[in-house]
């Protein structure tokens, strides 16, 4: 589904999600599980939600915070968010209590799901998922969806981090029936170097003539490197861009970047939240996020 198929009125009404759990998975890293059936039912890999990180009548912080959906449980009406504490908003989230002793659950004001989703690979394509930081969140959701296909593709997941301590969420991927690989900038775990270099090495070792589709999400430098590599090698590639989003549904134009509508058009400012956040790599400008 693309955002072009939807109207803003489909999305701009926030709803309350109940806190089910808020587990810490590493230093400063958490998975927040929320219950709201509509969001759980409609979310697809690549889509995100906008969380109001304040209590009651408070407007501090004023703007909502965007988070990719990590996974969903449609049967139980829950969805997960992977996040790391970097500021006031995420520190507020980390302090959200889990329900206990029969007390009513904490409620969070959430807008979503927003954005578009990844395409489905062909039956003969080998899939490479390339991620870093919280950018692994939509890729985990995507891996789950691909594995649920009638004929799941061969999947390689490549996760990058500065050091082994920052490979948060990797254990969730290792539980899946996919090939999992890691790269660290300091060589403390796995491949010594950038995750995009690891991806290229794996792809070449597997035989560069195989039918390949690449999906990526991570910090800007990783996204730009993946864009360049995919174009240079003629690989089908989609990248989920990360950006701070003021509104999340295309009204404020706070997340624009030079992105083409098709390969024959010029670069124009397009909204990552509304036309994306998933884009074909051939449409992205060098520098990607402006």
C-alpha positions, 0 to 999 in steps of 0.5 A: 500500500502506498500513501498515495492511496490514502487520504490524510483523514484516514490517519490524523485521528490519534488513538490511545494505545495500552502499555502491555510491556516495556522491556529493556534489551540492552544499555538504553535499548527497549522494546515497547509493546502496545495494544491498539487493534486498529494499528496492529491490524493495519501496520505493514513493514516500513510504516511508522507511528507518531508517539506523543511523549508527554502526560495529560495536558502537558505539551513538553515535548511539543512534537510527536516522535516517529518510530517504525513498527517492529512487529505486530500480533494481529490476534492479540491486537498488539504492536511493538516499537524498538527504541533507544533513549536519546532525548526527553521523548524516549526517556519518557517512554523508557519510564512507562510502567508495565501493568501490575497487580491488576492496575489499569494499563498506562495509555499512550497517545499514538497516531498511525500507522503512517507511511508506505511499505516495501514491495514483495520480492520475486519468487526467484530472488535472494533477499538481503536486509541491510540495517543499522541502529534502530533502522533494523526495526522495519527490517525485522517486521519485513523478515517476519512478513517474508517468512510468512509467504507461501514460498519464502525467499532466501534471506540474508540479514546484515546488521551494523553497529559501532561496536558489539555492545550496540548490536541491540535486537540481533538476538531476535533476528538470530531466532529466525530461519534466516542467515544473520551476519553482523559488522562492527566498526571496531571489529569487536564482533563479526565483520570488521568494517561497515555493514555495507562492505559486509553486504557486498562481500556476501553478495559477491561470494554468493555469486553476483549473477544471482537474482537479488533484491536489497532492503535497507534502513539505517543512519544516513551514511549507511543509506547513502552507501547502500544507495550508491552500491545498489546503483553501481551494481544494478541491484533492485533496492529499496531504502526506508529513510529515517527522519525527524517528522513534525507531523508525520502525514505531510502537512508541515513539510519538515522532512522533505528531501530531494527525491525523484518521482521516476528515473526520467524526472528531476529531483524535487523536494518530496516528503519522507513521511507521506511519499515514503518512507520507503523509496526505490534507491534509483530515485534517491539523490546522492546525499539522500536526506538533504 
